[in-house]
């Protein structure tokens, strides 16, 4: 009796350059965690490819233009905020910790925002790792820990100061 063919592993080992066949196969979940996914094992690249494949399968690339995606991010962020509307900070914290249906709803809206952000990065061909690192460098310079440790005060922007001065009588 011939040996059965060995199926390739679902997740490539670190350092492995081997890719699975079709884009659909490459969008299968990585091993571990709920539904096979774990943040520690999923890369930004994998998420970007997941979104690209989803759009390609539906021929929706033509709708995912930067202006449309920016608007969609705002709409979805509004839906996320709506879940917290009128809750006190204490009520929000309690529901986040102890209400599974609320947590599920927040997670779904958060994912909608994140998926549109990833689609915008794809549409504009941003290298997210470089973009985030550059923005964090700016944030570190803008908010040094010795000045902002344990509190936050928004720094005035130059254009804000000049526009205020222009409106003075």
N, C-alpha and C positions, 0 to 999 in steps of 0.2 A: 504494500500500500504506500503511495507516495506521501511525502510529508506535506502538510498543508502550508500554503504560503504564509509567511509571517507578515502581519500588517504593520505598517510603520507606526512609531509612537505618535501619540496625539500632540506631544509637546517636544520641540527640539531641545536637546541638551545645550547647556551654556557652551558657547564657543563653536557650536555646530553651524555650518553654513548650509546644511541641507534644508531645502524648502519642499513643502508638500505641493502637490499638483495644482488643482484649480484654485481660483480666488475663494470660492465657497469653502473648500477644504481648509484654506488658511484662516478662515474666520471662525473655525470651530473653537469652542472654549479650551483654555489651558487646563491642565489637571489641578485638582484640589478645590476646596471650598464649596460653598453653596452653588449649585448648578455648574460646577467645574471651574469657576473663576475665582481668582485671588488677586488682590491689588499688587501683592509682592511679585507676581509672575507676569502680569499683563503690562505691556509697554504702551507708550503713547503711539508708537508706530502701529501697533496691533489695533488700537482703537481707531486710528485714522483709516486704516485699511478696512476695518469693519464698516465704517460709515461710507467709504467709497464703494464698497461692494453693495451695500444696501441701496444706494442711489443708482448705481449702474443697473442692478436687477430690475429697477422700476423705470429707468430712463428719466430720472428726475434731475440730472445734473444741470439741465437748462434753467431750472427754477432756483438753484442754489447759487445765487449771485450775491456778492458782498452786501449790497443794500438790503436785499430780501432777508439775508441771514442775520444782519444786525437788527432789523425790525423783529424777526422771530425770536432772537435772544431776549429782547426787551419784553415781548409779549409773554414768553415763558417765565421770565423772571417775575413779571407781574402775577402770574398764576401761582408761583412759589410764594411770593409775598402775601397773596390773598389767604393762604392757609394760616398765616400768623396774624392776620388782621384782627384787631380788637382783643387779642390775647395779651394779658399782662406778661412780663418777663417770667414770672413764676409759673403761670399757666402753660406758657410755651415750653419751658424747661420740663415741666411735669409730663406734658403730652409727648414730647420728644423721647423721654425716657421710658414711659409706661404705656403708651397707646399704640399698639401695632398697626392699626388702620391709618392713624395719623402719620406714623413713621413711613409706611408704605407710600402714602400720598406725597409726602415731602421728598422721598427718594425718587419717585417717578418724575416730579416736576424738576428736581435737581438734575436728573439725567437728561430731560428735555433741554435744559439750558446748556449743559455740558456738550450734548451731541451737536447742538447748533454752533457752539463755540468751536468744536472740532471741525465741523463742516466749513466754517468761516476760515479757519486756519488752512484747510485744504484748498478752498476756493482762491485764497490769496497767496498760496504757496509759502506760508510762514514756516520757518523751522522753529517749532515751539520751544525746544530746549534752549536754543540761543535767545529767542525772544524773552522767555521767562527769566533766564539768567541776566540778561541786560536790564530788564525792568527791576529785578531784585537788587542789582548794583545801584540803580538810581534810588530805590527805596532806602537802601542802607545809608546812602549819602544824605538823603532828605530827612531820615528819621534815625539819627545816631542813638544808640542805646543810652549813652551817658546823658542825653538830653530828654529822651522819651521813655525811660525805664519806668514801667508801672503806670503810665498815664499817656493820654493822647491829646494833642492840641493841633488842629490842622494849621499848617503854616500858610500864611497869606501868600498868594501868588502876585507876581509883579503886575500882571494885567488886571487883577482884581483891585489892587491898590490904585493903579492909575485910573481905572474906570470910576472908582469911588471919588477920587480927587477931582475928576472932570465934572462930576455931577454936583459938587459943592458950589454954593452961590458965591 
